[in-house]
Amino acid sequence: MANRALPVVAEISSPTNKATLQILLRSLLGIHLGRYRDRIEVLAASVSVVKFDRYGPLLESLGERGYLAPNLQQRVGT
């Protein structure tokens, strides 16, 4: 999945599929993809930001839900 998704990551402004987002983040950060669900938790309705600079991908924000109403921020993600 990562091999198919990475070539188009530059064209995607906001991936919406949770599994695809998890796989992309792990691949970009050099984390083994075999157990992609075990290493980084990405909650539903969250925003993650990866900055691409001269040193490669830099994770600036993971699972941010501050834009949601307070009662929704505390809800358990899926």
C-alpha positions in Angstrom: 0.0 0.0 0.0 2.8 2.4 0.8 4.4 1.8 -2.6 1.2 2.8 -4.3 0.5 5.8 -2.0 3.9 7.5 -1.7 4.1 8.5 -5.3 1.0 10.5 -5.0 1.5 12.0 -1.6 2.5 15.3 -3.1 -0.9 15.5 -4.8 -2.9 14.7 -1.7 -3.6 17.7 0.5 -5.5 15.7 3.2 -5.6 11.9 3.1 -8.8 10.8 4.7 -8.3 7.0 5.0 -6.9 6.3 8.5 -4.9 3.2 7.5 -3.5 5.0 4.4 -2.4 7.9 6.6 -0.8 5.7 9.2 1.1 3.8 6.5 2.3 7.0 4.8 3.5 8.5 8.1 5.4 5.4 9.1 7.0 5.1 5.6 8.0 8.8 5.6 9.5 8.5 9.1 11.3 5.3 8.4 9.3 3.1 10.8 8.9 -0.5 9.8 5.6 -1.0 8.0 5.0 -4.6 9.1 3.2 -3.5 12.3 1.9 -0.1 11.2 -1.0 -0.2 13.7 1.3 -0.7 16.7 3.7 2.2 16.4 1.7 5.4 15.9 -1.9 6.1 16.8 -3.8 8.4 14.5 -7.3 9.2 15.8 -10.3 9.8 13.6 -10.9 13.4 12.7 -7.3 14.4 13.6 -4.8 16.4 11.6 -1.2 15.4 11.2 1.4 17.6 9.5 4.6 16.5 7.8 7.0 19.1 6.6 9.3 18.3 3.7 12.6 20.2 3.9 16.2 19.6 2.8 16.8 17.0 5.5 13.7 15.0 4.5 10.3 14.5 6.2 9.8 16.1 9.6 6.7 15.3 11.7 5.4 18.6 12.9 2.1 17.5 14.3 0.5 14.1 15.0 -3.2 13.5 15.7 -4.1 17.2 16.4 -7.8 17.6 17.2 -7.6 21.1 18.7 -9.8 22.5 15.9 -12.8 20.4 17.2 -15.2 21.6 19.9 -14.0 20.7 23.4 -16.5 17.9 23.9 -15.4 16.3 20.6 -11.7 16.6 21.4 -12.1 14.2 24.4 -13.9 11.5 22.5 -12.2 8.2 21.9 -11.0 7.8 18.3 -11.5 4.8 16.2 
